[in-house]
Amino acid sequence: DADVTQTPRNRITKTGKRIMLECSQTKGHDRMYWYRQDPGLGLRLIYYSFDVKDINKGEISDGYSVSRQAQAKFSLSLESAIPNQTALYFCATSDERPGLAGEGPETQYFGPGTRLLVL
Amino acid sequence: ELKVEQNPLFLSMQEGKNYTIYCNYSTTSDRLYWYRQDPGKSLESLFVLLSNGAVKQEGRLMASLDTKARLSTLHITAAVHDLSATYFCAVDIGDDKIIFGKGTRLHILP
């Protein structure tokens, strides 16, 4: 079974609709991230969370909100979807290196992605 | 302005050839990641480079980091078709934020 899962994998919605993308992980990591990927732009960080009570904005948080329901679950919401939010969305997790707290995350493990089309 | 720039963005090369992908970044960092993404797939971690002068190798890929020059390289030796993919570098800029480059799309011709 995959360590990082995302649902749905594909979604088509209309402008103005509210939509939630969900991410679950079984890796036991504290840190979780949401990115969007657009052709030619690489990945851009939307939000990230270091634990259930710690949520931080990334580069492009406007128009998005998140919820960290548990260590293993991190949801991304588009309150009122617009066409320029059409993109591929990735969830990722990471963990601090053992014994070296505060020195940054180890490698990130990515989910399979959610392809979102906003009409 | 913070920038993570990869060069080239597109690369088509023959099997058996060597080539290097460059990743320049504009802020201080001593932690850099390389990822691979196959079409329609997620990202897969290749290397984590944690200090100046770090060099890591896996098969035909070798990555290095020069923090003074703010430069990382991903070198491909004797390329094979299976290495066709998009390669991303990503830089930890502090506060545990990671910024990705735009990716290098590599196409290896048989």
Interface residues (C-beta under 8 A of the other chain):
Chain A: R31 Y33 Y35 G40 L41 G42 L43 R44 L45 Y48 F50 G58 E59 F90 A92 G104 P105 E106 T107 Q108 Y109 F110 G111 P112 G113
Chain B: V4 L9 R31 Y33 Y35 K41 S42 L43 E44 S45 V48 F88 A90 D92 D96 K97 I98 I99 F100 G101 K102 G103
